[in-house]
Amino acid sequence: MDEFYDIIFSDKRFMQEKALGCVKMLIQKHLRKKTVFVLIFIGLCLLILYTVSSKSSLETGIKWEKIPHGPEEKLCLQFLQKSMSSNKGIFTKFLDNKQIKEWATGHQVLSESEGLIMLYAVQAGDKPLFEKHFDIIKNMILDDGVIMWRVGKQGELLTKTSASIDDLRVIRSLVFAYERWKDKKYEKMLKELIYKTKKYQLTPQGLIDYYDSNTETRAKTINLSYIDLYTMNLLVQIDDDWEKAAEKGLEIIKDGLISEERPLFRKYYDYETKSYSVDDEINIIDYLKVLLHLSEVGMCPNEAIDWLKEQIKTHKALFNSYYTDSAEPASGLQSSAAYAIACRIATNIGDYELYESMKDKLLMFQITEESNLLYGAFGEYITKEIYSFDNLQALLALQNFGGLKK
């Protein structure tokens, strides 16, 4: 199978030479046999060459336009570039606690953050911004092609583990970038990442959470919020195995719905036990990312949208967590990222009223005092708790980019 992929992801000229070489060998070997056999084989070679060539590129159907930045969006981008970035990438947090833990913190750089800013840049038509973070991602790729999910503030190795959701996001941004700008270096990296993602993070059962390059082990679970249906559907254009993965992913999401009355989703699915995790609480960000992926392929359930609207109507807020048995708030805290992702969902389903209501909530988190060190950021100005994820999601929300379902 690997050899087949090598052929698929080679240059067109190489494929042509491969096919012509096969024909030449056959003619030499069977020179005295019936001409019809040779002609049939030549026809088959040409058919294979045509099929491979026609499936070696990806098309989104998106009409690329230059979208002007709004004022809140500009301020957020300026803050990220000035106060939360270096030539090694975007920092996870504004404050640097200089600690290394099992989770990301301080001025560490995440493949998640880099993928989000690359997605924002290509959708905005900002090639210099995309180029900067494209180069950063290149330095986060290990020899076997796995993208490290985090590195230190100097770019030092902290892990040899990759996360499928982050890799698929980078792949999507590269598909967009190559389609928009036709730069061959984007295509080259794209082909490498597609191949490696399938090799390490796609199993016969479906997409998995992560691959650990250090121990050469794969996860046996999939977080429902990791199932990026849109990107997997794009990859179907070059490899039918992704169609099976997308179908399985959609099945896992649908069966993970707790109920129509409580339209929340289970967090994990275990391929070995064929069962879902049982959690007392559901994290709102995980939930909204599931809805985001469904909305990008036109399959977001109406019950879930109604539930979001009901939360705003009843509680005037989206809270950080909810009880699974009642779908009632389990926390009094809120997150700007939740409102940002909800904005993106509203854009995808074409619900202008929902977008505006969520945008109003989002903008309440933006620091607008010009004299403040955190001017333009989304977060807590007293504690200076500012996260890259919140601000990057805000950028994508304010960008108001749609059109994915095509």
N, C-alpha and C positions, 0 to 999 in steps of 0.2 A: 504493500500500500504506500509506503514511504517513497518508493521509486516512482510510482504513479504520480504522487504529488510533486516530486522533483520535476517531472515533465510538465505538469500543469503550470507550475510557477516558474518556468524558464522563459527566456525571451522567445518571441515568435520566430525569429530567425533560426534559433536553435531547434525549435520544434519542426520547422520546415526541413532542416538538414537531417534531423532524425528520421522523418518520414521518407525523405528521398533516399537516405542510406538503406532503409529497410527494402525499398523497392529495388535498388541497385543490387543488393545481395540476393534478392529473390530471382531477379532476372539472370544473374550469373549462375545461380544454382540450378535453375530450371530452364535454361536456355533452350534445351531440346524438347521441353514439354509443350503442351498445347498453349497457344497464345492466349486463349480465353481465360485460363487459370491466372496468368500473369495480370491480365486486364482487370479481373475481378479483385485481385489482391490490391492492385494500384487504387482501384475505386474505394476499397475499404480503408486504405491508408489515408486517402484524401478526405474521406468522411470523418475519420478520427481527428485528423488535423483541423478540420473545420469546426468540429464540436469542441475540441480543446481551446482553440483560438477564440471561439465565440463565448466561452465561459470563463475567460481569463480576466475579465473586467467587471466592475460593479457599477450599476446605474441606480440613482435614487429617484429620478423624476422631479427633483426639487428645482424650482425656478430661482436661481441665485440672484439676489439683489443687494445693493448697498443700503443698509438700514442705518439711519442716523441715530446716534446715542442720545438718550434723554438726559436731563440734568442730574437726576439721582444716580443714574447708571454711571455717568462720567465721574462723579465724586467717589463712588465705590471703587471704580477701576483705578483711579488716581491713588486712593489710599492703599490698595493692594500692592500696586507697583512701587510706591514710595516707602511704605512702612512694614510690609509683610513679605518682601521678596528679596532675593539675591540672585547671583548668577547660577546658583545651585537649585533654584526653584522657589515655590511659594511656601512660606512657613505655615505649619499647622495652627499655631497660636501666635498672637501678638506678643505675649509675654514669654520669655525664655526661662524655663525653670532648670535647664541644663541637666535634666534627668533622662535616663533611658529606661523605659518600662515596657511591659508587654503590649501596651497600647500606644498610639501616637500621641506625642505631647511636644510642647515647646517649639523650637525652631527646626524640628524635623520636617522633611519634605515627603509628601505622599504622591504615589502614582494617581490616586484619586483626584487630588488637587490639580495635578498637571493635565490629566485628561479633561477635567471640567473647564480649565482655562483654554485648552486647545479647542474644545467644542465651541466655547463662546467666541473665540477668535475667528474661527473659520466661518461661523454663522454671521459674524459681523463684517466679514470680508477684510479683516485686519491681518494681512500676511506677515508683516514684521513681528507682531505679537505671537502669531502661530509659530514662526521660525524659531523664536527664542525658546519656547517651551518644547518644540520638537527636538531641539538639540539637547535639552535637559533630559527628556525621556530616553533619548539614545544612550545617554550615560547611565541610565537606570536598568538597562537590559544586560542580563548576564550572558555568558558565553553560549549557554544552551537556548537562548532566546526568551527566557522568562523575564518579565518586568518585575523588579523588586517593588513591593508595595510601600516601602518606606526606606529612606536613607537619612543620614545625619545632615546637619546644617552645612557641613563642608563636602557633602556628597559621599561620605564614607559608608561602607556597607554595614547595615544593621540587621538585615534579614535576607534569606534566599527564598522567600515565599512570595508567590504572586496571588492576586485575587482576580477571579474571573470577571467580576463586574467592572473592575478598573481596566482590565485588558480589553474588554469589549468596547468600553467607552473610548479608549485610545484608537482602537480599530475603526470605530465609527467616525471619529474626527479625521482620520487619515483617508477614509473613503470620501468624505465630504471635501477634504482639502485637494485630493487628486482630481476629483470631478470639477472642482471650482477653478483650480489653478494649473492643472496638467503638469505638475512638477514631478519628474521621474523619481526623485529621491523619496517622495511620499509613497509612490507605488512600490518601490523596492522594500521599504520597511513594512508596508502594509502586507505584502505577500509573505514576508518572514513571520510576522506576528500571527497572521491567520493560520499558517501552518503549525506554529508552535502552540497556539491556543487549542487547536484541535488535538494535537498530539498529547498535551499534558492536562487539559481541563475539560475534555469532552470524552465521556465514556459511552458504552452501548446503552446505559441506562439514562443518560442525559448529561447536562451541564453540571459541574461540581463547583464547590466554593473556592477551592484553592489547590495549588500544587506547591509542595515543599521541595525545592531543588537540592537542598542540603541532605535530606534523608531519602529523596526520591519517592516520596509518598504523596498520594492524592486523597483529598477529602472524600468521605463517603456520604456527605450530605450536600444539600443545596438550600441556601437561604432564599426564600421566595422573592425577596427584594432584589436578588442578583439576576433574576431571569429577564434579560434584556431581549425581549421578543423582536423589537424592531431591527436591532443589529443582526440577530440570528437570521431573520428573514432576508436581510441583505445578502448574507453569506450563502444563502440557498442558491444564488445566481451562479456560484462557482463550485458548489459541493452539495449534493443532495443529502448528505448526512446531517447537515444543519437543519434541514426541513424536519427530520425526525426529532432532533433536539428541541426545536421550537414547538412542535406539536406536543412533545412530552412535557415541556416547560409550561405550556398553556394548560395542559391537563392537571399538572401539579398545583398550579395557581387556583384553578377552578375548584378542585377538590379540597383545597385548603381554606376555602371560604367557610367561616363558622356557621353563619345562617343569613338568610335574607333580612331578617329582623335585626340582626347584629352583624352587619356586613364588614366584619374584620377578618383578617387572614392569620392562619398559623404562621409561625416564624420560619421553621425549618422542615424539610422533608428528608428522611433517612432512607437511602436506597436499599440498604441491607435489610432493615426491619420492615420496609415498606409502610412506614408510619410517620406521622407528623409530631413535632414537639408539642407538649402540653404546657402552656404558659399561663400564669395567672393574669399577666398584664401584656399589653401590646404596645410597642414603641411607635409613636405616631410617624416618625421618619421612615421606619421600615414599611409601615402601612402605606404611606403616601408614595414611596418608591414603587411599590407593587402597582398602585393605581396609575402612576406615571407611565410605567412600561405598558400597561394595558391601553392607556389612552393613546399612546403613540401608534398603535395598530388598530385603533377604532373599536376596542372591545372593553372599555371601562363600564362596569355595571351601573345602571341608573340608581340602584339602591345605595351604592357607595357615595355617589354625588349628592343624593338627597340627604344622606347622613352627615356629610360635610356641611351642607347648608344648614341643617338642623343644629349642629354644634354652634355655629355662628349666631343663629337666631336665639337659641336657648341660653348658651353660656357666654356668648360674645367672644369666644376664643376657641382655638385648637390647643389642647393641652398636650404635654409631652408623653403621656401614657394613659391607657384606658384599660379597665377591667374586661377580660374576655367574656365573663359570664353575664355581664350587664351592658357592656359598651358605654359605661359611665366613666367620667374622668377619675383617674387614679393619681393624678398630680395636679398641683396648682400652678406649675411652671409652664412657660411657653417658649417657643423657639422661632426665630426669624426664618430659619431654614424650612420649617413646616409651612409657613405661609408662602414662601418662595416656590416650593415644589407644588403647592396647591395652585398657585398662579400658572405654572407650566401645564398642569393638568387642564385647567380651565381654557388655556390657549388651544390645547390639542383638541378639545371637544367643542370648541367654538362657543363657549358660554361667557359672554362679555360681562354679564352681571356678576357672576362668580369671580371672574378675574379681578374686577374692580374692587370687590369687597375684600378679597384676599390681599390685593395690592395695598389697600388702605391699612390693613393690619401690619403688613410687612414694613411699610414706611415708618411706622411708629418706632421701629427698632433702629432707624438710621440716625446717627449722631450728626446734627446739623449746625452746631455752634462752630463758627469759623476759627475761633481762638483755641478750640480744643485740639489736643494732639491727635485725637481719633476722628477728626473731621472727615465725614463721608463713609465711615465704617458702619456696619450693622453689628450691634452687640451691646454690651453693658459698659457704659462709660465710667461708672463709679469703680467697679472692680477691674476694669480694663480686660474683661474676659471677651476676647475677640477671636473667632475661629475662621479659618479659611473656608471651611465647608459652607458656613452660613453666608459669607460674602460672595462666594462663587455661585451658589444657588440664587442669591439675590440678583447677581448680574444676568444670569440666564432668564430669570423671571421678568426682569425689567426689559430685557431684550425683546421679549414677546415674539419669539421665533416659532413658526408653525409649519405646516405643510408636509409633515413626515409621512402621513398615511399613503401618499401617492407612491 
